[in-house]
Amino acid sequence: MSTILLAPEEPIVTTNQHFSVDADGKKVVDLSFQSEGIGLPAEKGYGWAQLEFGEKIGYDQRYTIARKLGWGKNSSTWLAWNEVLNKYVAVKVLTGHATDLHERKMAWEEEALKRLTFPSESDNCVHILEYFTMKGRGSAVKRILLHLLRGIAFAHERGIVHTDLKFDNVLFTTPATTSDIEKWIQEDPPRRNPPELSSDGVLRSAVSQPMKLPSEEEALRATYVLADFGCALPSKHHANCTITPILLRAPEVLLGGEWDTPADMWSFGCLAYELITNEVLFRYRTLEIFDLTEDENLLYQMMIFSCEVFHSTQLNVCPLAGEYFNPDCQLKKAPPLGIQPIHDLISQHKVMPDAELRVAGNFIQRCLCLKPEDRATAEDLLEDEWLQGIE
């Protein structure tokens, strides 16, 4: 992020910063907050939302944030205008830490609120309107995946493995003209954040001001572009070289084996699932009931969702396989193994007609074969029946 160094006439000190001295006489920086401690990490038990006044959130962006009403240990509460009901409502936003507890089924609030709301409500108990779950949007989803596949196929044909497929690296064209952009800059001039203390002195970082996201109509006309080849490598087998974010990482990469273009296709399958359901496919966390570490649990999920098991032909050439698997190709801690096809997972999100579930699920399943050579190529998927008729 670009920064500039200020040279003010008087020192600028951030109001939340205080100094103390420890037992050894060393200066210690302490931070205090006027409200909830925004900017504190979720993994340390925090992660409060940082919403903007006027920001639109929720399904179809139907809730417009008006002001903050209050906050507590696990959430903050905001006043928002509901454009569907045409009235103000309260929106409770869980911290990142509390959200993780809910996803891991370690908190019961969601179930309690459902029981208080359905089949009837009480005037003397809180009830819910809905949970914010952004759903995939039919043709727009398919268009994005189709264009992304074309980009992957072109890169692979040119002997390039992207290695870092993720939504951050997918761009889209804008219908804005030069006049539109100049008007936008004039109405919302570039600006900088308040002064902050750094090891280089007092700095003011530039505020990120991205262009607005396309409307659904614009999304159906946009061209989607695969970008950021900063981590790309030549298409050939690479061994014991870690690539891609952990939740999108192919099994051969996780096990330290050789990888090539099929590693991109595994990542693409994970992204396709996320775009359709707005939920990640894999979870990187321990599974205490079976005493599985994060990596063991990830391998366990890979087998369940691929509906396959690892074989010796693959494990014998992966240097790290011995850490997780015994000689008969079973996980050493022997968790019970079942299967859960992708179409069953998608069906739980109610994002598409039942008649389309198996076709969409098969499209993703073709990317999630445990053996790299069994995965569909980008060229193969461009001919898949689920994408036919999409341009």
PADRENMAR-823521 format. One record per residue (C-alpha): residue number from 1; residue in one letter; z, y, x. Coordinates in nm, 2 decimals. Layout:
residues N
+-----+------+--------+--------+--------+
: pos : code :     c3 :     c2 :     c1 :
+-----+------+--------+--------+--------+
: NUM :    a :      Z :      Y :      X :
...
+-----+------+--------+--------+--------+
This chain:
residues 391
+-----+------+--------+--------+--------+
: pos : code :     c3 :     c2 :     c1 :
+-----+------+--------+--------+--------+
:   1 :    m :   0.00 :   0.00 :   0.00 :
:   2 :    s :  -0.09 :   0.34 :   0.14 :
:   3 :    t :   0.19 :   0.57 :   0.23 :
:   4 :    i :   0.24 :   0.92 :   0.36 :
:   5 :    l :   0.53 :   1.05 :   0.57 :
:   6 :    l :   0.70 :   1.36 :   0.43 :
:   7 :    a :   0.84 :   1.63 :   0.65 :
:   8 :    p :   1.06 :   1.82 :   0.40 :
:   9 :    e :   1.27 :   2.12 :   0.49 :
:  10 :    e :   1.58 :   1.94 :   0.37 :
:  11 :    p :   1.65 :   1.56 :   0.39 :
:  12 :    i :   1.56 :   1.36 :   0.08 :
:  13 :    v :   1.81 :   1.09 :   0.00 :
:  14 :    t :   1.77 :   0.84 :  -0.27 :
:  15 :    t :   2.06 :   0.87 :  -0.52 :
:  16 :    n :   2.13 :   0.50 :  -0.54 :
:  17 :    q :   2.19 :   0.46 :  -0.16 :
:  18 :    h :   2.54 :   0.48 :  -0.01 :
:  19 :    f :   2.68 :   0.40 :   0.33 :
:  20 :    s :   2.99 :   0.22 :   0.44 :
:  21 :    v :   3.12 :   0.08 :   0.77 :
:  22 :    d :   3.20 :  -0.29 :   0.82 :
:  23 :    a :   3.49 :  -0.43 :   1.03 :
:  24 :    d :   3.27 :  -0.40 :   1.35 :
:  25 :    g :   3.20 :  -0.04 :   1.28 :
:  26 :    k :   2.84 :  -0.11 :   1.19 :
:  27 :    k :   2.68 :   0.11 :   0.92 :
:  28 :    v :   2.61 :  -0.09 :   0.60 :
:  29 :    v :   2.37 :   0.03 :   0.32 :
:  30 :    d :   2.50 :  -0.03 :  -0.03 :
:  31 :    l :   2.30 :   0.02 :  -0.35 :
:  32 :    s :   2.43 :   0.11 :  -0.69 :
:  33 :    f :   2.23 :   0.14 :  -1.01 :
:  34 :    q :   2.26 :   0.38 :  -1.30 :
:  35 :    s :   2.14 :   0.10 :  -1.53 :
:  36 :    e :   2.03 :  -0.25 :  -1.48 :
:  37 :    g :   1.94 :  -0.33 :  -1.12 :
:  38 :    i :   1.56 :  -0.34 :  -1.15 :
:  39 :    g :   1.39 :  -0.47 :  -0.85 :
:  40 :    l :   1.65 :  -0.74 :  -0.79 :
:  41 :    p :   1.49 :  -1.08 :  -0.75 :
:  42 :    a :   1.50 :  -1.34 :  -1.03 :
:  43 :    e :   1.58 :  -1.62 :  -0.79 :
:  44 :    k :   1.91 :  -1.45 :  -0.72 :
:  45 :    g :   2.00 :  -1.44 :  -1.08 :
:  46 :    y :   1.83 :  -1.11 :  -1.18 :
:  47 :    g :   1.48 :  -1.01 :  -1.26 :
:  48 :    w :   1.50 :  -0.75 :  -1.53 :
:  49 :    a :   1.18 :  -0.63 :  -1.69 :
:  50 :    q :   1.03 :  -0.30 :  -1.58 :
:  51 :    l :   0.85 :  -0.18 :  -1.89 :
:  52 :    e :   0.67 :   0.15 :  -1.93 :
:  53 :    f :   0.70 :   0.38 :  -2.23 :
:  54 :    g :   0.38 :   0.34 :  -2.43 :
:  55 :    e :   0.31 :   0.00 :  -2.28 :
:  56 :    k :   0.17 :  -0.26 :  -2.52 :
:  57 :    i :   0.30 :  -0.61 :  -2.50 :
:  58 :    g :   0.30 :  -0.93 :  -2.70 :
:  59 :    y :   0.02 :  -1.12 :  -2.87 :
:  60 :    d :  -0.28 :  -0.89 :  -2.93 :
:  61 :    q :  -0.06 :  -0.62 :  -2.77 :
:  62 :    r :   0.09 :  -0.55 :  -3.11 :
:  63 :    y :   0.42 :  -0.41 :  -2.97 :
:  64 :    t :   0.42 :  -0.06 :  -2.82 :
:  65 :    i :   0.73 :   0.02 :  -2.62 :
:  66 :    a :   0.90 :   0.33 :  -2.74 :
:  67 :    r :   1.24 :   0.34 :  -2.55 :
:  68 :    k :   1.51 :   0.12 :  -2.41 :
:  69 :    l :   1.80 :   0.04 :  -2.63 :
:  70 :    g :   2.03 :  -0.13 :  -2.39 :
:  71 :    w :   2.07 :  -0.41 :  -2.14 :
:  72 :    g :   2.30 :  -0.70 :  -2.05 :
:  73 :    k :   2.34 :  -0.97 :  -1.79 :
:  74 :    n :   2.04 :  -1.18 :  -1.91 :
:  75 :    s :   1.81 :  -0.94 :  -2.09 :
:  76 :    s :   1.72 :  -0.59 :  -2.18 :
:  77 :    t :   1.64 :  -0.47 :  -2.54 :
:  78 :    w :   1.37 :  -0.22 :  -2.63 :
:  79 :    l :   1.26 :  -0.03 :  -2.93 :
:  80 :    a :   0.89 :  -0.11 :  -3.01 :
:  81 :    w :   0.64 :  -0.02 :  -3.28 :
:  82 :    n :   0.49 :  -0.33 :  -3.44 :
:  83 :    e :   0.14 :  -0.25 :  -3.53 :
:  84 :    v :   0.11 :  -0.55 :  -3.76 :
:  85 :    l :   0.42 :  -0.48 :  -3.97 :
:  86 :    n :   0.39 :  -0.10 :  -3.93 :
:  87 :    k :   0.75 :  -0.06 :  -3.84 :
:  88 :    y :   0.99 :  -0.03 :  -3.54 :
:  89 :    v :   1.15 :  -0.35 :  -3.42 :
:  90 :    a :   1.38 :  -0.46 :  -3.14 :
:  91 :    v :   1.23 :  -0.66 :  -2.86 :
:  92 :    k :   1.46 :  -0.86 :  -2.64 :
:  93 :    v :   1.32 :  -0.93 :  -2.30 :
:  94 :    l :   1.48 :  -1.20 :  -2.09 :
:  95 :    t :   1.54 :  -1.16 :  -1.72 :
:  96 :    g :   1.33 :  -1.37 :  -1.49 :
:  97 :    h :   1.64 :  -1.58 :  -1.42 :
:  98 :    a :   1.71 :  -1.64 :  -1.79 :
:  99 :    t :   1.35 :  -1.72 :  -1.86 :
: 100 :    d :   1.36 :  -1.99 :  -1.59 :
: 101 :    l :   1.67 :  -2.14 :  -1.76 :
: 102 :    h :   1.49 :  -2.15 :  -2.09 :
: 103 :    e :   1.19 :  -2.31 :  -1.94 :
: 104 :    r :   1.41 :  -2.57 :  -1.78 :
: 105 :    k :   1.58 :  -2.64 :  -2.11 :
: 106 :    m :   1.91 :  -2.52 :  -1.97 :
: 107 :    a :   1.96 :  -2.25 :  -2.24 :
: 108 :    w :   1.98 :  -2.31 :  -2.61 :
: 109 :    e :   1.92 :  -1.96 :  -2.75 :
: 110 :    e :   1.56 :  -2.03 :  -2.86 :
: 111 :    e :   1.66 :  -2.32 :  -3.07 :
: 112 :    a :   1.96 :  -2.14 :  -3.21 :
: 113 :    l :   1.74 :  -1.84 :  -3.32 :
: 114 :    k :   1.49 :  -2.08 :  -3.49 :
: 115 :    r :   1.77 :  -2.23 :  -3.69 :
: 116 :    l :   1.89 :  -1.89 :  -3.79 :
: 117 :    t :   1.54 :  -1.79 :  -3.90 :
: 118 :    f :   1.39 :  -2.09 :  -4.06 :
: 119 :    p :   1.37 :  -2.20 :  -4.34 :
: 120 :    s :   1.57 :  -1.89 :  -4.45 :
: 121 :    e :   1.75 :  -1.59 :  -4.30 :
: 122 :    s :   2.09 :  -1.43 :  -4.35 :
: 123 :    d :   2.14 :  -1.06 :  -4.38 :
: 124 :    n :   2.44 :  -1.10 :  -4.14 :
: 125 :    c :   2.27 :  -1.29 :  -3.86 :
: 126 :    v :   2.00 :  -1.19 :  -3.62 :
: 127 :    h :   1.67 :  -1.35 :  -3.67 :
: 128 :    i :   1.34 :  -1.36 :  -3.49 :
: 129 :    l :   0.99 :  -1.24 :  -3.57 :
: 130 :    e :   0.81 :  -1.43 :  -3.30 :
: 131 :    y :   0.80 :  -1.53 :  -2.94 :
: 132 :    f :   0.54 :  -1.36 :  -2.71 :
: 133 :    t :   0.29 :  -1.62 :  -2.62 :
: 134 :    m :  -0.05 :  -1.50 :  -2.52 :
: 135 :    k :  -0.31 :  -1.76 :  -2.63 :
: 136 :    g :  -0.64 :  -1.83 :  -2.48 :
: 137 :    r :  -0.93 :  -1.67 :  -2.66 :
: 138 :    g :  -1.22 :  -1.91 :  -2.72 :
: 139 :    s :  -1.55 :  -1.78 :  -2.60 :
: 140 :    a :  -1.39 :  -1.52 :  -2.36 :
: 141 :    v :  -1.20 :  -1.80 :  -2.19 :
: 142 :    k :  -1.52 :  -2.01 :  -2.16 :
: 143 :    r :  -1.72 :  -1.72 :  -2.03 :
: 144 :    i :  -1.46 :  -1.65 :  -1.75 :
: 145 :    l :  -1.45 :  -2.02 :  -1.65 :
: 146 :    l :  -1.83 :  -2.04 :  -1.66 :
: 147 :    h :  -1.88 :  -1.74 :  -1.43 :
: 148 :    l :  -1.60 :  -1.86 :  -1.20 :
: 149 :    l :  -1.76 :  -2.20 :  -1.17 :
: 150 :    r :  -2.10 :  -2.03 :  -1.08 :
: 151 :    g :  -1.92 :  -1.84 :  -0.81 :
: 152 :    i :  -1.75 :  -2.15 :  -0.68 :
: 153 :    a :  -2.07 :  -2.35 :  -0.69 :
: 154 :    f :  -2.26 :  -2.08 :  -0.49 :
: 155 :    a :  -1.98 :  -2.06 :  -0.23 :
: 156 :    h :  -1.98 :  -2.44 :  -0.19 :
: 157 :    e :  -2.35 :  -2.45 :  -0.16 :
: 158 :    r :  -2.33 :  -2.20 :   0.12 :
: 159 :    g :  -2.07 :  -2.42 :   0.30 :
: 160 :    i :  -1.76 :  -2.22 :   0.21 :
: 161 :    v :  -1.43 :  -2.34 :   0.08 :
: 162 :    h :  -1.25 :  -2.05 :  -0.09 :
: 163 :    t :  -0.90 :  -2.21 :  -0.05 :
: 164 :    d :  -0.72 :  -1.94 :  -0.25 :
: 165 :    l :  -0.85 :  -1.96 :  -0.61 :
: 166 :    k :  -0.62 :  -1.77 :  -0.84 :
: 167 :    f :  -0.66 :  -1.51 :  -1.11 :
: 168 :    d :  -0.58 :  -1.23 :  -0.87 :
: 169 :    n :  -0.91 :  -1.31 :  -0.70 :
: 170 :    v :  -1.12 :  -1.29 :  -1.01 :
: 171 :    l :  -1.28 :  -0.95 :  -1.08 :
: 172 :    f :  -1.48 :  -0.83 :  -1.37 :
: 173 :    t :  -1.74 :  -0.57 :  -1.42 :
: 174 :    t :  -1.66 :  -0.25 :  -1.62 :
: 175 :    p :  -1.88 :  -0.08 :  -1.88 :
: 176 :    a :  -1.73 :   0.26 :  -1.76 :
: 177 :    t :  -1.99 :   0.51 :  -1.65 :
: 178 :    t :  -1.95 :   0.76 :  -1.37 :
: 179 :    s :  -1.86 :   1.02 :  -1.63 :
: 180 :    d :  -1.60 :   0.78 :  -1.78 :
: 181 :    i :  -1.44 :   0.72 :  -1.45 :
: 182 :    e :  -1.43 :   1.09 :  -1.36 :
: 183 :    k :  -1.28 :   1.17 :  -1.70 :
: 184 :    w :  -1.02 :   0.90 :  -1.64 :
: 185 :    i :  -0.93 :   1.04 :  -1.30 :
: 186 :    q :  -0.89 :   1.39 :  -1.45 :
: 187 :    e :  -0.67 :   1.27 :  -1.74 :
: 188 :    d :  -0.46 :   1.04 :  -1.52 :
: 189 :    p :  -0.47 :   1.19 :  -1.17 :
: 190 :    p :  -0.37 :   0.98 :  -0.86 :
: 191 :    r :   0.00 :   1.01 :  -0.80 :
: 192 :    r :   0.28 :   0.88 :  -0.57 :
: 193 :    n :   0.61 :   0.72 :  -0.63 :
: 194 :    p :   0.94 :   0.90 :  -0.57 :
: 195 :    p :   1.06 :   0.93 :  -0.21 :
: 196 :    e :   1.20 :   0.61 :  -0.06 :
: 197 :    l :   1.38 :   0.56 :   0.27 :
: 198 :    s :   1.20 :   0.33 :   0.52 :
: 199 :    s :   1.24 :   0.24 :   0.88 :
: 200 :    d :   0.96 :   0.50 :   0.95 :
: 201 :    g :   1.15 :   0.77 :   0.76 :
: 202 :    v :   1.12 :   0.90 :   0.40 :
: 203 :    l :   0.79 :   0.78 :   0.25 :
: 204 :    r :   0.61 :   0.81 :  -0.08 :
: 205 :    s :   0.39 :   0.51 :  -0.17 :
: 206 :    a :   0.09 :   0.55 :  -0.38 :
: 207 :    v :   0.12 :   0.44 :  -0.75 :
: 208 :    s :  -0.11 :   0.16 :  -0.84 :
: 209 :    q :  -0.33 :   0.28 :  -1.12 :
: 210 :    p :  -0.57 :   0.01 :  -1.22 :
: 211 :    m :  -0.85 :   0.06 :  -1.46 :
: 212 :    k :  -0.77 :  -0.06 :  -1.81 :
: 213 :    l :  -0.83 :  -0.42 :  -1.90 :
: 214 :    p :  -1.14 :  -0.49 :  -2.11 :
: 215 :    s :  -1.12 :  -0.52 :  -2.49 :
: 216 :    e :  -1.20 :  -0.86 :  -2.63 :
: 217 :    e :  -1.55 :  -0.74 :  -2.72 :
: 218 :    e :  -1.60 :  -0.60 :  -2.36 :
: 219 :    a :  -1.46 :  -0.93 :  -2.21 :
: 220 :    l :  -1.74 :  -1.12 :  -2.39 :
: 221 :    r :  -2.00 :  -0.90 :  -2.22 :
: 222 :    a :  -1.84 :  -0.87 :  -1.87 :
: 223 :    t :  -1.95 :  -1.05 :  -1.56 :
: 224 :    y :  -1.67 :  -1.23 :  -1.38 :
: 225 :    v :  -1.68 :  -1.24 :  -1.00 :
: 226 :    l :  -1.51 :  -1.46 :  -0.75 :
: 227 :    a :  -1.36 :  -1.24 :  -0.48 :
: 228 :    d :  -1.13 :  -1.22 :  -0.18 :
: 229 :    f :  -1.27 :  -1.47 :   0.08 :
: 230 :    g :  -1.00 :  -1.36 :   0.33 :
: 231 :    c :  -0.86 :  -1.72 :   0.35 :
: 232 :    a :  -1.20 :  -1.89 :   0.32 :
: 233 :    l :  -1.30 :  -2.16 :   0.57 :
: 234 :    p :  -1.62 :  -2.35 :   0.65 :
: 235 :    s :  -1.69 :  -2.66 :   0.43 :
: 236 :    k :  -1.58 :  -2.95 :   0.64 :
: 237 :    h :  -1.28 :  -3.17 :   0.65 :
: 238 :    h :  -0.96 :  -2.99 :   0.76 :
: 239 :    a :  -0.65 :  -3.18 :   0.83 :
: 240 :    n :  -0.28 :  -3.07 :   0.81 :
: 241 :    c :  -0.37 :  -2.71 :   0.72 :
: 242 :    t :  -0.18 :  -2.57 :   0.42 :
: 243 :    i :  -0.39 :  -2.38 :   0.17 :
: 244 :    t :  -0.36 :  -2.23 :  -0.18 :
: 245 :    p :  -0.04 :  -2.14 :  -0.38 :
: 246 :    i :   0.19 :  -2.44 :  -0.43 :
: 247 :    l :   0.13 :  -2.48 :  -0.80 :
: 248 :    l :  -0.25 :  -2.49 :  -0.75 :
: 249 :    r :  -0.24 :  -2.70 :  -0.43 :
: 250 :    a :  -0.43 :  -3.03 :  -0.43 :
: 251 :    p :  -0.25 :  -3.35 :  -0.36 :
: 252 :    e :  -0.43 :  -3.42 :  -0.03 :
: 253 :    v :  -0.32 :  -3.07 :   0.09 :
: 254 :    l :   0.04 :  -3.13 :  -0.01 :
: 255 :    l :   0.04 :  -3.46 :   0.17 :
: 256 :    g :  -0.11 :  -3.31 :   0.49 :
: 257 :    g :  -0.44 :  -3.50 :   0.47 :
: 258 :    e :  -0.80 :  -3.39 :   0.52 :
: 259 :    w :  -0.94 :  -3.16 :   0.25 :
: 260 :    d :  -1.27 :  -2.99 :   0.17 :
: 261 :    t :  -1.44 :  -2.84 :  -0.14 :
: 262 :    p :  -1.27 :  -3.08 :  -0.38 :
: 263 :    a :  -0.94 :  -2.89 :  -0.31 :
: 264 :    d :  -1.10 :  -2.58 :  -0.48 :
: 265 :    m :  -1.19 :  -2.79 :  -0.78 :
: 266 :    w :  -0.82 :  -2.91 :  -0.82 :
: 267 :    s :  -0.72 :  -2.54 :  -0.82 :
: 268 :    f :  -0.99 :  -2.46 :  -1.07 :
: 269 :    g :  -0.86 :  -2.72 :  -1.31 :
: 270 :    c :  -0.51 :  -2.58 :  -1.29 :
: 271 :    l :  -0.65 :  -2.23 :  -1.35 :
: 272 :    a :  -0.85 :  -2.35 :  -1.65 :
: 273 :    y :  -0.54 :  -2.50 :  -1.81 :
: 274 :    e :  -0.35 :  -2.18 :  -1.75 :
: 275 :    l :  -0.63 :  -1.96 :  -1.90 :
: 276 :    i :  -0.65 :  -2.17 :  -2.21 :
: 277 :    t :  -0.28 :  -2.20 :  -2.28 :
: 278 :    n :  -0.13 :  -1.91 :  -2.08 :
: 279 :    e :   0.11 :  -2.16 :  -1.93 :
: 280 :    v :   0.11 :  -2.30 :  -1.58 :
: 281 :    l :   0.04 :  -2.67 :  -1.56 :
: 282 :    f :   0.28 :  -2.77 :  -1.29 :
: 283 :    r :   0.64 :  -2.67 :  -1.22 :
: 284 :    y :   0.77 :  -2.65 :  -0.87 :
: 285 :    r :   1.14 :  -2.73 :  -0.91 :
: 286 :    t :   1.38 :  -3.02 :  -0.87 :
: 287 :    l :   1.41 :  -3.29 :  -1.13 :
: 288 :    e :   1.78 :  -3.37 :  -1.11 :
: 289 :    i :   1.77 :  -3.66 :  -1.36 :
: 290 :    f :   1.57 :  -3.86 :  -1.11 :
: 291 :    d :   1.70 :  -3.69 :  -0.80 :
: 292 :    l :   1.35 :  -3.56 :  -0.71 :
: 293 :    t :   1.30 :  -3.26 :  -0.47 :
: 294 :    e :   1.05 :  -2.99 :  -0.56 :
: 295 :    d :   0.77 :  -3.17 :  -0.37 :
: 296 :    e :   0.86 :  -3.51 :  -0.50 :
: 297 :    n :   0.86 :  -3.37 :  -0.86 :
: 298 :    l :   0.52 :  -3.21 :  -0.80 :
: 299 :    l :   0.37 :  -3.54 :  -0.69 :
: 300 :    y :   0.54 :  -3.70 :  -0.99 :
: 301 :    q :   0.38 :  -3.45 :  -1.23 :
: 302 :    m :   0.04 :  -3.50 :  -1.06 :
: 303 :    m :   0.05 :  -3.87 :  -1.14 :
: 304 :    i :   0.16 :  -3.80 :  -1.50 :
: 305 :    f :  -0.10 :  -3.54 :  -1.58 :
: 306 :    s :  -0.39 :  -3.70 :  -1.40 :
: 307 :    c :  -0.30 :  -4.04 :  -1.57 :
: 308 :    e :  -0.35 :  -4.20 :  -1.23 :
: 309 :    v :  -0.15 :  -4.34 :  -0.94 :
: 310 :    f :  -0.19 :  -4.29 :  -0.57 :
: 311 :    h :  -0.36 :  -4.57 :  -0.37 :
: 312 :    s :  -0.32 :  -4.69 :  -0.02 :
: 313 :    t :  -0.67 :  -4.57 :   0.08 :
: 314 :    q :  -0.56 :  -4.22 :   0.02 :
: 315 :    l :  -0.20 :  -4.24 :   0.13 :
: 316 :    n :  -0.27 :  -4.42 :   0.46 :
: 317 :    v :  -0.47 :  -4.12 :   0.58 :
: 318 :    c :  -0.22 :  -3.85 :   0.47 :
: 319 :    p :   0.04 :  -3.79 :   0.75 :
: 320 :    l :   0.32 :  -3.68 :   0.51 :
: 321 :    a :   0.28 :  -3.96 :   0.26 :
: 322 :    g :   0.55 :  -4.17 :   0.42 :
: 323 :    e :   0.81 :  -3.90 :   0.34 :
: 324 :    y :   0.76 :  -3.96 :  -0.04 :
: 325 :    f :   0.60 :  -4.30 :  -0.09 :
: 326 :    n :   0.70 :  -4.66 :   0.00 :
: 327 :    p :   0.45 :  -4.91 :   0.13 :
: 328 :    d :   0.35 :  -5.02 :  -0.22 :
: 329 :    c :   0.24 :  -4.66 :  -0.30 :
: 330 :    q :   0.53 :  -4.59 :  -0.53 :
: 331 :    l :   0.76 :  -4.28 :  -0.50 :
: 332 :    k :   1.06 :  -4.39 :  -0.30 :
: 333 :    k :   1.30 :  -4.28 :  -0.57 :
: 334 :    a :   1.11 :  -4.48 :  -0.83 :
: 335 :    p :   1.12 :  -4.24 :  -1.13 :
: 336 :    p :   0.97 :  -4.41 :  -1.45 :
: 337 :    l :   0.60 :  -4.33 :  -1.46 :
: 338 :    g :   0.42 :  -4.24 :  -1.78 :
: 339 :    i :   0.11 :  -4.05 :  -1.86 :
: 340 :    q :   0.04 :  -3.73 :  -2.05 :
: 341 :    p :  -0.33 :  -3.64 :  -2.08 :
: 342 :    i :  -0.43 :  -3.28 :  -2.06 :
: 343 :    h :  -0.56 :  -3.27 :  -2.42 :
: 344 :    d :  -0.21 :  -3.37 :  -2.54 :
: 345 :    l :  -0.06 :  -3.09 :  -2.34 :
: 346 :    i :  -0.31 :  -2.84 :  -2.48 :
: 347 :    s :  -0.24 :  -2.95 :  -2.83 :
: 348 :    q :   0.12 :  -2.84 :  -2.80 :
: 349 :    h :   0.01 :  -2.48 :  -2.77 :
: 350 :    k :  -0.20 :  -2.47 :  -3.09 :
: 351 :    v :  -0.48 :  -2.27 :  -2.92 :
: 352 :    m :  -0.79 :  -2.45 :  -3.04 :
: 353 :    p :  -0.91 :  -2.68 :  -3.32 :
: 354 :    d :  -0.81 :  -3.04 :  -3.29 :
: 355 :    a :  -1.18 :  -3.13 :  -3.28 :
: 356 :    e :  -1.21 :  -2.94 :  -2.95 :
: 357 :    l :  -0.90 :  -3.07 :  -2.78 :
: 358 :    r :  -1.04 :  -3.38 :  -2.62 :
: 359 :    v :  -1.36 :  -3.21 :  -2.49 :
: 360 :    a :  -1.16 :  -2.92 :  -2.34 :
: 361 :    g :  -0.90 :  -3.16 :  -2.20 :
: 362 :    n :  -1.16 :  -3.38 :  -2.04 :
: 363 :    f :  -1.32 :  -3.08 :  -1.88 :
: 364 :    i :  -0.99 :  -3.01 :  -1.70 :
: 365 :    q :  -0.91 :  -3.37 :  -1.64 :
: 366 :    r :  -1.24 :  -3.41 :  -1.44 :
: 367 :    c :  -1.09 :  -3.16 :  -1.18 :
: 368 :    l :  -0.75 :  -3.34 :  -1.16 :
: 369 :    c :  -0.84 :  -3.67 :  -1.01 :
: 370 :    l :  -0.59 :  -3.77 :  -0.73 :
: 371 :    k :  -0.87 :  -3.89 :  -0.50 :
: 372 :    p :  -1.08 :  -3.59 :  -0.39 :
: 373 :    e :  -1.41 :  -3.78 :  -0.40 :
: 374 :    d :  -1.35 :  -3.86 :  -0.77 :
: 375 :    r :  -1.33 :  -3.50 :  -0.88 :
: 376 :    a :  -1.62 :  -3.32 :  -1.05 :
: 377 :    t :  -1.80 :  -3.07 :  -0.84 :
: 378 :    a :  -1.86 :  -2.71 :  -0.96 :
: 379 :    e :  -2.23 :  -2.81 :  -1.02 :
: 380 :    d :  -2.12 :  -3.10 :  -1.23 :
: 381 :    l :  -1.89 :  -2.89 :  -1.45 :
: 382 :    l :  -2.16 :  -2.63 :  -1.52 :
: 383 :    e :  -2.33 :  -2.91 :  -1.72 :
: 384 :    d :  -2.01 :  -3.01 :  -1.91 :
: 385 :    e :  -2.04 :  -3.02 :  -2.28 :
: 386 :    w :  -1.74 :  -2.79 :  -2.33 :
: 387 :    l :  -1.93 :  -2.50 :  -2.18 :
: 388 :    q :  -2.26 :  -2.55 :  -2.35 :
: 389 :    g :  -2.39 :  -2.26 :  -2.55 :
: 390 :    i :  -2.17 :  -2.01 :  -2.35 :
: 391 :    e :  -2.35 :  -1.73 :  -2.16 :
+-----+------+--------+--------+--------+
